[in-house]
Amino acid sequence: METSNADSLKQELIMSDPEFRELAREHGRYEARLSELSALPYPNDEEQLEEITLKKKKLAVKDQMHEIMLRHQKVTASAH
């Protein structure tokens, strides 16, 4: 999937698909918290564990978003 096509498809799905929109919001929240955690000079054990957990959750959400995008492309391609 080409980057510009992927970006436009993401925007389209954010506007039209409530599940995708919520996943995108969740992904953004994880990204924001990961940025906060990575800015800490000396994260404690709890913060390090939170960072690892958030990275896994963020990846899982990204995978779900990708599946929705692929499903949408298949539907669109079969309609043509």
PyMOL commands that set and color helices and strands:
alter all, ss='L'
color gray80, all
select helices_A, chain A and resi 3-16+18-38+45-79
alter helices_A, ss='H'
color red, helices_A
deselect
rebuild
show_as cartoon
